[in-house]
């Protein structure tokens, strides 16, 4: 899913650049996507948003020599390709790092700094509401963080890999994509709490799966052909659990995450329709919730190594 970011509508309302940190008044903070569009002077290649979980955006931009103003969300970034020097200056403090695969950069909510980047950068960014971190911490019975640590090209292959997966996993199927982003954001928030706050959080291992009734109800919702809500919030509510505990209990019971289970179920349904009916592939795509035949074909090929047409010919 792609989305063009408009020019910054708040520019005339905001104060001039400063070196204040997270103490900046909330009214002066910009939405992260708006500030990134202003500072990078381009639109993202791809962007997916969830009002309750933030956004994931993939950018490619040129040299940057400017002040990033305070934003309303934490910005967590990684770099799929290339190597580039990063310099972040806050007052007299200078942090220097390298944009490359396997590292992350974190701009906490409300912070501001001058950035100097001499050349092209390929970057994936997560705009994470602080409320999401607070929710994950509460659900895990962990300390609620006050803020995140600033990072500039900091090694973290786990977050880097998760963010790169996010940019590569939008399949053009609204329920699948939304469920994937919800799971991924919760995973990223868990990792951030464990590694990038002033007081690192330790998460106790989860043991035990869902009760038979809760598992049956979750599967019924995921299998529904109606417009049933398959969000993590709805699934967890049915089970009487938090999202944090539901995902872990579901995987304990099934061996798969909710997103992976739903993707497998829809693949099996697609195979049945392709093998047992003469329905056009475009019709199969529509019935399975894909935005287009092209999106369905790409997702099917990713999972099977074949196009739907080739698979149908081979299995008949």
Secondary structure as the mmCIF struct_conf table of DSSP 4:
data_model
#
loop_
_struct_conf.conf_type_id
_struct_conf.id
_struct_conf.beg_label_comp_id
_struct_conf.beg_label_asym_id
_struct_conf.beg_label_seq_id
_struct_conf.end_label_comp_id
_struct_conf.end_label_asym_id
_struct_conf.end_label_seq_id
HELX_LH_PP_P HELX_LH_PP_P1 UNK A 4 UNK A 7
TURN_TY1_P TURN_TY1_P1 UNK A 9 UNK A 10
HELX_RH_3T_P HELX_RH_3T_P1 UNK A 11 UNK A 13
BEND BEND1 UNK A 14 UNK A 14
HELX_LH_PP_P HELX_LH_PP_P2 UNK A 15 UNK A 17
TURN_TY1_P TURN_TY1_P2 UNK A 22 UNK A 23
BEND BEND2 UNK A 24 UNK A 24
HELX_RH_3T_P HELX_RH_3T_P2 UNK A 26 UNK A 28
HELX_LH_PP_P HELX_LH_PP_P3 UNK A 29 UNK A 29
STRN STRN1 UNK A 30 UNK A 30
HELX_LH_PP_P HELX_LH_PP_P4 UNK A 31 UNK A 31
HELX_RH_AL_P HELX_RH_AL_P1 UNK A 32 UNK A 40
TURN_TY1_P TURN_TY1_P3 UNK A 41 UNK A 41
BEND BEND3 UNK A 42 UNK A 42
BEND BEND4 UNK A 45 UNK A 45
STRN STRN2 UNK A 46 UNK A 50
TURN_TY1_P TURN_TY1_P4 UNK A 51 UNK A 53
STRN STRN3 UNK A 54 UNK A 61
STRN STRN4 UNK A 64 UNK A 68
HELX_LH_PP_P HELX_LH_PP_P5 UNK A 69 UNK A 70
STRN STRN5 UNK A 71 UNK A 71
BEND BEND5 UNK A 72 UNK A 73
STRN STRN6 UNK A 74 UNK A 78
BEND BEND6 UNK A 80 UNK A 81
STRN STRN7 UNK A 84 UNK A 90
TURN_TY1_P TURN_TY1_P5 UNK A 91 UNK A 92
STRN STRN8 UNK A 93 UNK A 99
TURN_TY1_P TURN_TY1_P6 UNK A 101 UNK A 102
STRN STRN9 UNK A 103 UNK A 107
TURN_TY1_P TURN_TY1_P7 UNK A 109 UNK A 110
STRN STRN10 UNK A 113 UNK A 117
BEND BEND7 UNK A 119 UNK A 119
STRN STRN11 UNK A 121 UNK A 128
HELX_RH_AL_P HELX_RH_AL_P2 UNK A 130 UNK A 139
TURN_TY1_P TURN_TY1_P8 UNK A 140 UNK A 141
HELX_LH_PP_P HELX_LH_PP_P6 UNK A 143 UNK A 145
BEND BEND8 UNK A 146 UNK A 146
STRN STRN12 UNK A 148 UNK A 148
STRN STRN13 UNK A 151 UNK A 155
HELX_RH_AL_P HELX_RH_AL_P3 UNK A 157 UNK A 168
BEND BEND9 UNK A 172 UNK A 172
STRN STRN14 UNK A 173 UNK A 173
HELX_RH_AL_P HELX_RH_AL_P4 UNK A 174 UNK A 195
BEND BEND10 UNK A 196 UNK A 196
STRN STRN15 UNK A 197 UNK A 197
BEND BEND11 UNK A 198 UNK A 199
HELX_LH_PP_P HELX_LH_PP_P7 UNK A 203 UNK A 206
HELX_RH_AL_P HELX_RH_AL_P5 UNK A 212 UNK A 223
BEND BEND12 UNK A 225 UNK A 227
BEND BEND13 UNK A 231 UNK A 231
HELX_RH_AL_P HELX_RH_AL_P6 UNK A 232 UNK A 239
TURN_TY1_P TURN_TY1_P9 UNK A 240 UNK A 240
BEND BEND14 UNK A 241 UNK A 241
HELX_RH_AL_P HELX_RH_AL_P7 UNK A 243 UNK A 254
BEND BEND15 UNK A 255 UNK A 256
HELX_RH_AL_P HELX_RH_AL_P8 UNK A 258 UNK A 276
HELX_RH_AL_P HELX_RH_AL_P9 UNK A 281 UNK A 287
TURN_TY1_P TURN_TY1_P10 UNK A 288 UNK A 289
STRN STRN16 UNK A 290 UNK A 290
BEND BEND16 UNK A 291 UNK A 291
HELX_RH_AL_P HELX_RH_AL_P10 UNK A 293 UNK A 304
BEND BEND17 UNK A 305 UNK A 306
HELX_RH_AL_P HELX_RH_AL_P11 UNK A 308 UNK A 315
#
